[in-house]
């Protein structure tokens, strides 16, 4: 799953780079800006952020929580790590629900230059958050000792 996400992220990044390069070339070299490149760049950037966040979740690279868990030693550290995971999963489940509803209800709006539904932009949020929930739930199966140091659980 993470490998597929990585490939998708690479494809999105390559498309974003090509789109923004076309925007710069058309605007500054040809003096004829392509309006659709700005809109497509925005859609791709939204997807890049949420798929990238899912990969970050898989790799346990949320540095603030990890920094706290590595620097502080206390009894019940593993239980606190589980509580953080459960709280995060709950938050992202709510976000999946709300953003999916927004995506469905906003589907009638059309992006002016691309001529596609704005749902293509909005869909990145529930998809990315659902992937984050999946990665967090898969982390539940790591040993309790590893919950205190998530990076070691992956390696």
Chimera marker file (.cmm) of the C-alpha trace (Angstrom):
<marker_set name="trace">
<marker id="1" x="0.000" y="0.000" z="0.000" r="1" g="1" b="0" radius="0.5"/>
<marker id="2" x="2.744" y="2.456" z="0.959" r="1" g="1" b="0" radius="0.5"/>
<marker id="3" x="4.639" y="1.657" z="-2.238" r="1" g="1" b="0" radius="0.5"/>
<marker id="4" x="1.532" y="2.432" z="-4.313" r="1" g="1" b="0" radius="0.5"/>
<marker id="5" x="1.096" y="5.692" z="-2.403" r="1" g="1" b="0" radius="0.5"/>
<marker id="6" x="4.747" y="6.531" z="-3.070" r="1" g="1" b="0" radius="0.5"/>
<marker id="7" x="4.311" y="5.930" z="-6.791" r="1" g="1" b="0" radius="0.5"/>
<marker id="8" x="1.158" y="8.032" z="-6.799" r="1" g="1" b="0" radius="0.5"/>
<marker id="9" x="2.966" y="10.790" z="-4.930" r="1" g="1" b="0" radius="0.5"/>
<marker id="10" x="5.839" y="10.683" z="-7.419" r="1" g="1" b="0" radius="0.5"/>
<marker id="11" x="3.374" y="10.908" z="-10.332" r="1" g="1" b="0" radius="0.5"/>
<marker id="12" x="1.570" y="13.853" z="-8.738" r="1" g="1" b="0" radius="0.5"/>
<marker id="13" x="4.856" y="15.631" z="-8.057" r="1" g="1" b="0" radius="0.5"/>
<marker id="14" x="6.051" y="15.064" z="-11.638" r="1" g="1" b="0" radius="0.5"/>
<marker id="15" x="2.726" y="16.355" z="-13.022" r="1" g="1" b="0" radius="0.5"/>
<marker id="16" x="2.890" y="19.365" z="-10.699" r="1" g="1" b="0" radius="0.5"/>
<marker id="17" x="6.436" y="20.141" z="-11.790" r="1" g="1" b="0" radius="0.5"/>
<marker id="18" x="5.477" y="19.878" z="-15.480" r="1" g="1" b="0" radius="0.5"/>
<marker id="19" x="2.357" y="22.007" z="-14.982" r="1" g="1" b="0" radius="0.5"/>
<marker id="20" x="4.152" y="24.752" z="-13.089" r="1" g="1" b="0" radius="0.5"/>
<marker id="21" x="7.020" y="24.720" z="-15.596" r="1" g="1" b="0" radius="0.5"/>
<marker id="22" x="4.501" y="25.231" z="-18.402" r="1" g="1" b="0" radius="0.5"/>
<marker id="23" x="2.996" y="28.089" z="-16.408" r="1" g="1" b="0" radius="0.5"/>
<marker id="24" x="6.364" y="29.840" z="-16.004" r="1" g="1" b="0" radius="0.5"/>
<marker id="25" x="7.362" y="29.269" z="-19.643" r="1" g="1" b="0" radius="0.5"/>
<marker id="26" x="4.039" y="30.431" z="-21.037" r="1" g="1" b="0" radius="0.5"/>
<marker id="27" x="3.857" y="33.482" z="-18.751" r="1" g="1" b="0" radius="0.5"/>
<marker id="28" x="7.405" y="34.792" z="-18.965" r="1" g="1" b="0" radius="0.5"/>
<marker id="29" x="8.855" y="33.441" z="-22.214" r="1" g="1" b="0" radius="0.5"/>
<marker id="30" x="5.819" y="33.406" z="-24.505" r="1" g="1" b="0" radius="0.5"/>
<marker id="31" x="3.975" y="36.264" z="-22.759" r="1" g="1" b="0" radius="0.5"/>
<marker id="32" x="0.774" y="34.218" z="-23.060" r="1" g="1" b="0" radius="0.5"/>
<marker id="33" x="-0.112" y="32.609" z="-19.697" r="1" g="1" b="0" radius="0.5"/>
<marker id="34" x="-2.011" y="29.346" z="-19.766" r="1" g="1" b="0" radius="0.5"/>
<marker id="35" x="-4.828" y="29.875" z="-17.259" r="1" g="1" b="0" radius="0.5"/>
<marker id="36" x="-5.542" y="26.183" z="-16.744" r="1" g="1" b="0" radius="0.5"/>
<marker id="37" x="-2.035" y="25.498" z="-15.408" r="1" g="1" b="0" radius="0.5"/>
<marker id="38" x="-2.661" y="27.527" z="-12.253" r="1" g="1" b="0" radius="0.5"/>
<marker id="39" x="-5.875" y="25.655" z="-11.539" r="1" g="1" b="0" radius="0.5"/>
<marker id="40" x="-4.399" y="22.233" z="-12.270" r="1" g="1" b="0" radius="0.5"/>
<marker id="41" x="-1.367" y="23.118" z="-10.132" r="1" g="1" b="0" radius="0.5"/>
<marker id="42" x="-3.687" y="23.911" z="-7.208" r="1" g="1" b="0" radius="0.5"/>
<marker id="43" x="-5.561" y="20.604" z="-7.578" r="1" g="1" b="0" radius="0.5"/>
<marker id="44" x="-2.301" y="18.640" z="-7.784" r="1" g="1" b="0" radius="0.5"/>
<marker id="45" x="-0.860" y="20.456" z="-4.777" r="1" g="1" b="0" radius="0.5"/>
<marker id="46" x="-3.878" y="19.523" z="-2.637" r="1" g="1" b="0" radius="0.5"/>
<marker id="47" x="-3.465" y="15.862" z="-3.624" r="1" g="1" b="0" radius="0.5"/>
<marker id="48" x="0.284" y="16.088" z="-2.968" r="1" g="1" b="0" radius="0.5"/>
<marker id="49" x="-0.289" y="17.342" z="0.580" r="1" g="1" b="0" radius="0.5"/>
<marker id="50" x="-2.839" y="14.714" z="1.604" r="1" g="1" b="0" radius="0.5"/>
<marker id="51" x="-1.169" y="11.697" z="-0.025" r="1" g="1" b="0" radius="0.5"/>
<marker id="52" x="2.146" y="12.927" z="1.409" r="1" g="1" b="0" radius="0.5"/>
<marker id="53" x="0.561" y="13.167" z="4.862" r="1" g="1" b="0" radius="0.5"/>
<marker id="54" x="-0.611" y="9.559" z="4.526" r="1" g="1" b="0" radius="0.5"/>
<marker id="55" x="2.933" y="8.462" z="3.702" r="1" g="1" b="0" radius="0.5"/>
<marker id="56" x="4.196" y="10.471" z="6.664" r="1" g="1" b="0" radius="0.5"/>
<marker id="57" x="1.689" y="8.647" z="8.848" r="1" g="1" b="0" radius="0.5"/>
<marker id="58" x="2.908" y="5.285" z="7.546" r="1" g="1" b="0" radius="0.5"/>
<marker id="59" x="6.502" y="6.236" z="8.323" r="1" g="1" b="0" radius="0.5"/>
<marker id="60" x="5.573" y="7.696" z="11.741" r="1" g="1" b="0" radius="0.5"/>
<marker id="61" x="7.144" y="11.001" z="10.809" r="1" g="1" b="0" radius="0.5"/>
<marker id="62" x="4.954" y="13.318" z="12.844" r="1" g="1" b="0" radius="0.5"/>
<marker id="63" x="7.934" y="14.869" z="14.534" r="1" g="1" b="0" radius="0.5"/>
<marker id="64" x="6.268" y="16.846" z="17.337" r="1" g="1" b="0" radius="0.5"/>
<marker id="65" x="4.629" y="13.798" z="18.931" r="1" g="1" b="0" radius="0.5"/>
<marker id="66" x="7.703" y="11.666" z="18.274" r="1" g="1" b="0" radius="0.5"/>
<marker id="67" x="10.026" y="14.280" z="19.755" r="1" g="1" b="0" radius="0.5"/>
<marker id="68" x="7.931" y="14.393" z="22.927" r="1" g="1" b="0" radius="0.5"/>
<marker id="69" x="7.752" y="10.598" z="23.184" r="1" g="1" b="0" radius="0.5"/>
<marker id="70" x="11.523" y="10.199" z="22.683" r="1" g="1" b="0" radius="0.5"/>
<marker id="71" x="12.591" y="12.906" z="25.138" r="1" g="1" b="0" radius="0.5"/>
<marker id="72" x="10.238" y="12.140" z="28.017" r="1" g="1" b="0" radius="0.5"/>
<marker id="73" x="10.384" y="8.975" z="30.099" r="1" g="1" b="0" radius="0.5"/>
<marker id="74" x="7.499" y="8.091" z="32.376" r="1" g="1" b="0" radius="0.5"/>
<marker id="75" x="5.506" y="5.041" z="33.458" r="1" g="1" b="0" radius="0.5"/>
<marker id="76" x="2.748" y="4.189" z="31.012" r="1" g="1" b="0" radius="0.5"/>
<marker id="77" x="4.551" y="5.727" z="28.052" r="1" g="1" b="0" radius="0.5"/>
<marker id="78" x="3.312" y="2.986" z="25.707" r="1" g="1" b="0" radius="0.5"/>
<marker id="79" x="-0.283" y="3.519" z="26.866" r="1" g="1" b="0" radius="0.5"/>
<marker id="80" x="0.008" y="7.251" z="26.187" r="1" g="1" b="0" radius="0.5"/>
<marker id="81" x="1.319" y="6.460" z="22.701" r="1" g="1" b="0" radius="0.5"/>
<marker id="82" x="-1.760" y="4.291" z="22.108" r="1" g="1" b="0" radius="0.5"/>
<marker id="83" x="-4.028" y="7.063" z="23.395" r="1" g="1" b="0" radius="0.5"/>
<marker id="84" x="-2.405" y="9.524" z="21.001" r="1" g="1" b="0" radius="0.5"/>
<marker id="85" x="-2.955" y="7.062" z="18.135" r="1" g="1" b="0" radius="0.5"/>
<marker id="86" x="-6.623" y="6.550" z="19.074" r="1" g="1" b="0" radius="0.5"/>
<marker id="87" x="-7.246" y="10.286" z="19.389" r="1" g="1" b="0" radius="0.5"/>
<marker id="88" x="-5.631" y="10.872" z="16.020" r="1" g="1" b="0" radius="0.5"/>
<marker id="89" x="-7.647" y="8.076" z="14.393" r="1" g="1" b="0" radius="0.5"/>
<marker id="90" x="-10.853" y="9.537" z="15.829" r="1" g="1" b="0" radius="0.5"/>
<marker id="91" x="-9.999" y="12.993" z="14.501" r="1" g="1" b="0" radius="0.5"/>
<marker id="92" x="-9.235" y="11.680" z="11.022" r="1" g="1" b="0" radius="0.5"/>
<marker id="93" x="-12.401" y="9.546" z="10.973" r="1" g="1" b="0" radius="0.5"/>
<marker id="94" x="-14.443" y="12.685" z="11.637" r="1" g="1" b="0" radius="0.5"/>
<marker id="95" x="-12.462" y="14.534" z="8.978" r="1" g="1" b="0" radius="0.5"/>
<marker id="96" x="-13.117" y="11.741" z="6.448" r="1" g="1" b="0" radius="0.5"/>
<marker id="97" x="-16.851" y="11.972" z="7.148" r="1" g="1" b="0" radius="0.5"/>
<marker id="98" x="-17.076" y="15.770" z="6.962" r="1" g="1" b="0" radius="0.5"/>
<marker id="99" x="-14.811" y="16.111" z="3.921" r="1" g="1" b="0" radius="0.5"/>
<marker id="100" x="-16.605" y="13.324" z="2.035" r="1" g="1" b="0" radius="0.5"/>
<marker id="101" x="-19.893" y="15.132" z="2.658" r="1" g="1" b="0" radius="0.5"/>
<marker id="102" x="-18.345" y="18.391" z="1.431" r="1" g="1" b="0" radius="0.5"/>
<marker id="103" x="-16.978" y="16.638" z="-1.647" r="1" g="1" b="0" radius="0.5"/>
<marker id="104" x="-20.366" y="15.158" z="-2.524" r="1" g="1" b="0" radius="0.5"/>
<marker id="105" x="-22.254" y="18.403" z="-1.967" r="1" g="1" b="0" radius="0.5"/>
<marker id="106" x="-19.684" y="20.500" z="-3.828" r="1" g="1" b="0" radius="0.5"/>
<marker id="107" x="-19.590" y="18.207" z="-6.851" r="1" g="1" b="0" radius="0.5"/>
<marker id="108" x="-21.914" y="20.513" z="-8.798" r="1" g="1" b="0" radius="0.5"/>
<marker id="109" x="-19.330" y="23.296" z="-8.821" r="1" g="1" b="0" radius="0.5"/>
<marker id="110" x="-17.138" y="23.370" z="-11.915" r="1" g="1" b="0" radius="0.5"/>
<marker id="111" x="-13.573" y="24.645" z="-12.032" r="1" g="1" b="0" radius="0.5"/>
<marker id="112" x="-13.752" y="27.415" z="-14.650" r="1" g="1" b="0" radius="0.5"/>
<marker id="113" x="-10.630" y="26.820" z="-16.745" r="1" g="1" b="0" radius="0.5"/>
<marker id="114" x="-10.388" y="23.031" z="-16.417" r="1" g="1" b="0" radius="0.5"/>
<marker id="115" x="-14.118" y="22.442" z="-16.800" r="1" g="1" b="0" radius="0.5"/>
<marker id="116" x="-14.139" y="19.622" z="-14.242" r="1" g="1" b="0" radius="0.5"/>
<marker id="117" x="-15.973" y="19.248" z="-10.956" r="1" g="1" b="0" radius="0.5"/>
<marker id="118" x="-14.353" y="20.803" z="-7.900" r="1" g="1" b="0" radius="0.5"/>
<marker id="119" x="-14.957" y="17.416" z="-6.280" r="1" g="1" b="0" radius="0.5"/>
<marker id="120" x="-11.671" y="16.321" z="-7.889" r="1" g="1" b="0" radius="0.5"/>
<marker id="121" x="-9.916" y="18.797" z="-5.578" r="1" g="1" b="0" radius="0.5"/>
<marker id="122" x="-12.061" y="18.120" z="-2.526" r="1" g="1" b="0" radius="0.5"/>
<marker id="123" x="-11.712" y="14.334" z="-2.851" r="1" g="1" b="0" radius="0.5"/>
<marker id="124" x="-8.051" y="14.544" z="-1.848" r="1" g="1" b="0" radius="0.5"/>
<marker id="125" x="-9.072" y="15.280" z="1.738" r="1" g="1" b="0" radius="0.5"/>
<marker id="126" x="-11.242" y="12.223" z="2.473" r="1" g="1" b="0" radius="0.5"/>
<marker id="127" x="-8.943" y="9.940" z="0.469" r="1" g="1" b="0" radius="0.5"/>
<marker id="128" x="-5.797" y="11.188" z="2.232" r="1" g="1" b="0" radius="0.5"/>
<marker id="129" x="-7.418" y="11.102" z="5.668" r="1" g="1" b="0" radius="0.5"/>
<marker id="130" x="-8.811" y="7.590" z="5.059" r="1" g="1" b="0" radius="0.5"/>
<marker id="131" x="-5.298" y="6.460" z="4.151" r="1" g="1" b="0" radius="0.5"/>
<marker id="132" x="-3.992" y="8.044" z="7.361" r="1" g="1" b="0" radius="0.5"/>
<marker id="133" x="-6.643" y="6.171" z="9.374" r="1" g="1" b="0" radius="0.5"/>
<marker id="134" x="-5.629" y="2.946" z="7.628" r="1" g="1" b="0" radius="0.5"/>
<marker id="135" x="-1.976" y="3.491" z="8.494" r="1" g="1" b="0" radius="0.5"/>
<marker id="136" x="-2.782" y="4.310" z="12.109" r="1" g="1" b="0" radius="0.5"/>
<marker id="137" x="-4.966" y="1.208" z="12.407" r="1" g="1" b="0" radius="0.5"/>
<marker id="138" x="-2.223" y="-0.936" z="10.910" r="1" g="1" b="0" radius="0.5"/>
<marker id="139" x="0.127" y="0.510" z="13.552" r="1" g="1" b="0" radius="0.5"/>
<marker id="140" x="-2.153" y="-0.926" z="16.261" r="1" g="1" b="0" radius="0.5"/>
<marker id="141" x="-0.663" y="-4.313" z="15.479" r="1" g="1" b="0" radius="0.5"/>
<marker id="142" x="2.848" y="-3.188" z="16.337" r="1" g="1" b="0" radius="0.5"/>
<marker id="143" x="4.123" y="-4.393" z="19.720" r="1" g="1" b="0" radius="0.5"/>
<marker id="144" x="3.370" y="-2.153" z="22.723" r="1" g="1" b="0" radius="0.5"/>
<marker id="145" x="7.111" y="-1.547" z="23.291" r="1" g="1" b="0" radius="0.5"/>
<marker id="146" x="7.394" y="-0.215" z="19.762" r="1" g="1" b="0" radius="0.5"/>
<marker id="147" x="4.517" y="2.190" z="20.359" r="1" g="1" b="0" radius="0.5"/>
<marker id="148" x="6.933" y="4.325" z="22.350" r="1" g="1" b="0" radius="0.5"/>
<marker id="149" x="9.272" y="4.460" z="19.344" r="1" g="1" b="0" radius="0.5"/>
<marker id="150" x="7.194" y="4.142" z="16.149" r="1" g="1" b="0" radius="0.5"/>
<marker id="151" x="10.109" y="4.340" z="13.710" r="1" g="1" b="0" radius="0.5"/>
<marker id="152" x="11.641" y="1.208" z="15.231" r="1" g="1" b="0" radius="0.5"/>
<marker id="153" x="8.346" y="-0.637" z="14.739" r="1" g="1" b="0" radius="0.5"/>
<marker id="154" x="8.499" y="-0.020" z="10.988" r="1" g="1" b="0" radius="0.5"/>
<marker id="155" x="12.137" y="-1.022" z="10.601" r="1" g="1" b="0" radius="0.5"/>
<link id1="1" id2="2" r="1" g="1" b="0" radius="0.2"/>
<link id1="2" id2="3" r="1" g="1" b="0" radius="0.2"/>
<link id1="3" id2="4" r="1" g="1" b="0" radius="0.2"/>
<link id1="4" id2="5" r="1" g="1" b="0" radius="0.2"/>
<link id1="5" id2="6" r="1" g="1" b="0" radius="0.2"/>
<link id1="6" id2="7" r="1" g="1" b="0" radius="0.2"/>
<link id1="7" id2="8" r="1" g="1" b="0" radius="0.2"/>
<link id1="8" id2="9" r="1" g="1" b="0" radius="0.2"/>
<link id1="9" id2="10" r="1" g="1" b="0" radius="0.2"/>
<link id1="10" id2="11" r="1" g="1" b="0" radius="0.2"/>
<link id1="11" id2="12" r="1" g="1" b="0" radius="0.2"/>
<link id1="12" id2="13" r="1" g="1" b="0" radius="0.2"/>
<link id1="13" id2="14" r="1" g="1" b="0" radius="0.2"/>
<link id1="14" id2="15" r="1" g="1" b="0" radius="0.2"/>
<link id1="15" id2="16" r="1" g="1" b="0" radius="0.2"/>
<link id1="16" id2="17" r="1" g="1" b="0" radius="0.2"/>
<link id1="17" id2="18" r="1" g="1" b="0" radius="0.2"/>
<link id1="18" id2="19" r="1" g="1" b="0" radius="0.2"/>
<link id1="19" id2="20" r="1" g="1" b="0" radius="0.2"/>
<link id1="20" id2="21" r="1" g="1" b="0" radius="0.2"/>
<link id1="21" id2="22" r="1" g="1" b="0" radius="0.2"/>
<link id1="22" id2="23" r="1" g="1" b="0" radius="0.2"/>
<link id1="23" id2="24" r="1" g="1" b="0" radius="0.2"/>
<link id1="24" id2="25" r="1" g="1" b="0" radius="0.2"/>
<link id1="25" id2="26" r="1" g="1" b="0" radius="0.2"/>
<link id1="26" id2="27" r="1" g="1" b="0" radius="0.2"/>
<link id1="27" id2="28" r="1" g="1" b="0" radius="0.2"/>
<link id1="28" id2="29" r="1" g="1" b="0" radius="0.2"/>
<link id1="29" id2="30" r="1" g="1" b="0" radius="0.2"/>
<link id1="30" id2="31" r="1" g="1" b="0" radius="0.2"/>
<link id1="31" id2="32" r="1" g="1" b="0" radius="0.2"/>
<link id1="32" id2="33" r="1" g="1" b="0" radius="0.2"/>
<link id1="33" id2="34" r="1" g="1" b="0" radius="0.2"/>
<link id1="34" id2="35" r="1" g="1" b="0" radius="0.2"/>
<link id1="35" id2="36" r="1" g="1" b="0" radius="0.2"/>
<link id1="36" id2="37" r="1" g="1" b="0" radius="0.2"/>
<link id1="37" id2="38" r="1" g="1" b="0" radius="0.2"/>
<link id1="38" id2="39" r="1" g="1" b="0" radius="0.2"/>
<link id1="39" id2="40" r="1" g="1" b="0" radius="0.2"/>
<link id1="40" id2="41" r="1" g="1" b="0" radius="0.2"/>
<link id1="41" id2="42" r="1" g="1" b="0" radius="0.2"/>
<link id1="42" id2="43" r="1" g="1" b="0" radius="0.2"/>
<link id1="43" id2="44" r="1" g="1" b="0" radius="0.2"/>
<link id1="44" id2="45" r="1" g="1" b="0" radius="0.2"/>
<link id1="45" id2="46" r="1" g="1" b="0" radius="0.2"/>
<link id1="46" id2="47" r="1" g="1" b="0" radius="0.2"/>
<link id1="47" id2="48" r="1" g="1" b="0" radius="0.2"/>
<link id1="48" id2="49" r="1" g="1" b="0" radius="0.2"/>
<link id1="49" id2="50" r="1" g="1" b="0" radius="0.2"/>
<link id1="50" id2="51" r="1" g="1" b="0" radius="0.2"/>
<link id1="51" id2="52" r="1" g="1" b="0" radius="0.2"/>
<link id1="52" id2="53" r="1" g="1" b="0" radius="0.2"/>
<link id1="53" id2="54" r="1" g="1" b="0" radius="0.2"/>
<link id1="54" id2="55" r="1" g="1" b="0" radius="0.2"/>
<link id1="55" id2="56" r="1" g="1" b="0" radius="0.2"/>
<link id1="56" id2="57" r="1" g="1" b="0" radius="0.2"/>
<link id1="57" id2="58" r="1" g="1" b="0" radius="0.2"/>
<link id1="58" id2="59" r="1" g="1" b="0" radius="0.2"/>
<link id1="59" id2="60" r="1" g="1" b="0" radius="0.2"/>
<link id1="60" id2="61" r="1" g="1" b="0" radius="0.2"/>
<link id1="61" id2="62" r="1" g="1" b="0" radius="0.2"/>
<link id1="62" id2="63" r="1" g="1" b="0" radius="0.2"/>
<link id1="63" id2="64" r="1" g="1" b="0" radius="0.2"/>
<link id1="64" id2="65" r="1" g="1" b="0" radius="0.2"/>
<link id1="65" id2="66" r="1" g="1" b="0" radius="0.2"/>
<link id1="66" id2="67" r="1" g="1" b="0" radius="0.2"/>
<link id1="67" id2="68" r="1" g="1" b="0" radius="0.2"/>
<link id1="68" id2="69" r="1" g="1" b="0" radius="0.2"/>
<link id1="69" id2="70" r="1" g="1" b="0" radius="0.2"/>
<link id1="70" id2="71" r="1" g="1" b="0" radius="0.2"/>
<link id1="71" id2="72" r="1" g="1" b="0" radius="0.2"/>
<link id1="72" id2="73" r="1" g="1" b="0" radius="0.2"/>
<link id1="73" id2="74" r="1" g="1" b="0" radius="0.2"/>
<link id1="74" id2="75" r="1" g="1" b="0" radius="0.2"/>
<link id1="75" id2="76" r="1" g="1" b="0" radius="0.2"/>
<link id1="76" id2="77" r="1" g="1" b="0" radius="0.2"/>
<link id1="77" id2="78" r="1" g="1" b="0" radius="0.2"/>
<link id1="78" id2="79" r="1" g="1" b="0" radius="0.2"/>
<link id1="79" id2="80" r="1" g="1" b="0" radius="0.2"/>
<link id1="80" id2="81" r="1" g="1" b="0" radius="0.2"/>
<link id1="81" id2="82" r="1" g="1" b="0" radius="0.2"/>
<link id1="82" id2="83" r="1" g="1" b="0" radius="0.2"/>
<link id1="83" id2="84" r="1" g="1" b="0" radius="0.2"/>
<link id1="84" id2="85" r="1" g="1" b="0" radius="0.2"/>
<link id1="85" id2="86" r="1" g="1" b="0" radius="0.2"/>
<link id1="86" id2="87" r="1" g="1" b="0" radius="0.2"/>
<link id1="87" id2="88" r="1" g="1" b="0" radius="0.2"/>
<link id1="88" id2="89" r="1" g="1" b="0" radius="0.2"/>
<link id1="89" id2="90" r="1" g="1" b="0" radius="0.2"/>
<link id1="90" id2="91" r="1" g="1" b="0" radius="0.2"/>
<link id1="91" id2="92" r="1" g="1" b="0" radius="0.2"/>
<link id1="92" id2="93" r="1" g="1" b="0" radius="0.2"/>
<link id1="93" id2="94" r="1" g="1" b="0" radius="0.2"/>
<link id1="94" id2="95" r="1" g="1" b="0" radius="0.2"/>
<link id1="95" id2="96" r="1" g="1" b="0" radius="0.2"/>
<link id1="96" id2="97" r="1" g="1" b="0" radius="0.2"/>
<link id1="97" id2="98" r="1" g="1" b="0" radius="0.2"/>
<link id1="98" id2="99" r="1" g="1" b="0" radius="0.2"/>
<link id1="99" id2="100" r="1" g="1" b="0" radius="0.2"/>
<link id1="100" id2="101" r="1" g="1" b="0" radius="0.2"/>
<link id1="101" id2="102" r="1" g="1" b="0" radius="0.2"/>
<link id1="102" id2="103" r="1" g="1" b="0" radius="0.2"/>
<link id1="103" id2="104" r="1" g="1" b="0" radius="0.2"/>
<link id1="104" id2="105" r="1" g="1" b="0" radius="0.2"/>
<link id1="105" id2="106" r="1" g="1" b="0" radius="0.2"/>
<link id1="106" id2="107" r="1" g="1" b="0" radius="0.2"/>
<link id1="107" id2="108" r="1" g="1" b="0" radius="0.2"/>
<link id1="108" id2="109" r="1" g="1" b="0" radius="0.2"/>
<link id1="109" id2="110" r="1" g="1" b="0" radius="0.2"/>
<link id1="110" id2="111" r="1" g="1" b="0" radius="0.2"/>
<link id1="111" id2="112" r="1" g="1" b="0" radius="0.2"/>
<link id1="112" id2="113" r="1" g="1" b="0" radius="0.2"/>
<link id1="113" id2="114" r="1" g="1" b="0" radius="0.2"/>
<link id1="114" id2="115" r="1" g="1" b="0" radius="0.2"/>
<link id1="115" id2="116" r="1" g="1" b="0" radius="0.2"/>
<link id1="116" id2="117" r="1" g="1" b="0" radius="0.2"/>
<link id1="117" id2="118" r="1" g="1" b="0" radius="0.2"/>
<link id1="118" id2="119" r="1" g="1" b="0" radius="0.2"/>
<link id1="119" id2="120" r="1" g="1" b="0" radius="0.2"/>
<link id1="120" id2="121" r="1" g="1" b="0" radius="0.2"/>
<link id1="121" id2="122" r="1" g="1" b="0" radius="0.2"/>
<link id1="122" id2="123" r="1" g="1" b="0" radius="0.2"/>
<link id1="123" id2="124" r="1" g="1" b="0" radius="0.2"/>
<link id1="124" id2="125" r="1" g="1" b="0" radius="0.2"/>
<link id1="125" id2="126" r="1" g="1" b="0" radius="0.2"/>
<link id1="126" id2="127" r="1" g="1" b="0" radius="0.2"/>
<link id1="127" id2="128" r="1" g="1" b="0" radius="0.2"/>
<link id1="128" id2="129" r="1" g="1" b="0" radius="0.2"/>
<link id1="129" id2="130" r="1" g="1" b="0" radius="0.2"/>
<link id1="130" id2="131" r="1" g="1" b="0" radius="0.2"/>
<link id1="131" id2="132" r="1" g="1" b="0" radius="0.2"/>
<link id1="132" id2="133" r="1" g="1" b="0" radius="0.2"/>
<link id1="133" id2="134" r="1" g="1" b="0" radius="0.2"/>
<link id1="134" id2="135" r="1" g="1" b="0" radius="0.2"/>
<link id1="135" id2="136" r="1" g="1" b="0" radius="0.2"/>
<link id1="136" id2="137" r="1" g="1" b="0" radius="0.2"/>
<link id1="137" id2="138" r="1" g="1" b="0" radius="0.2"/>
<link id1="138" id2="139" r="1" g="1" b="0" radius="0.2"/>
<link id1="139" id2="140" r="1" g="1" b="0" radius="0.2"/>
<link id1="140" id2="141" r="1" g="1" b="0" radius="0.2"/>
<link id1="141" id2="142" r="1" g="1" b="0" radius="0.2"/>
<link id1="142" id2="143" r="1" g="1" b="0" radius="0.2"/>
<link id1="143" id2="144" r="1" g="1" b="0" radius="0.2"/>
<link id1="144" id2="145" r="1" g="1" b="0" radius="0.2"/>
<link id1="145" id2="146" r="1" g="1" b="0" radius="0.2"/>
<link id1="146" id2="147" r="1" g="1" b="0" radius="0.2"/>
<link id1="147" id2="148" r="1" g="1" b="0" radius="0.2"/>
<link id1="148" id2="149" r="1" g="1" b="0" radius="0.2"/>
<link id1="149" id2="150" r="1" g="1" b="0" radius="0.2"/>
<link id1="150" id2="151" r="1" g="1" b="0" radius="0.2"/>
<link id1="151" id2="152" r="1" g="1" b="0" radius="0.2"/>
<link id1="152" id2="153" r="1" g="1" b="0" radius="0.2"/>
<link id1="153" id2="154" r="1" g="1" b="0" radius="0.2"/>
<link id1="154" id2="155" r="1" g="1" b="0" radius="0.2"/>
</marker_set>
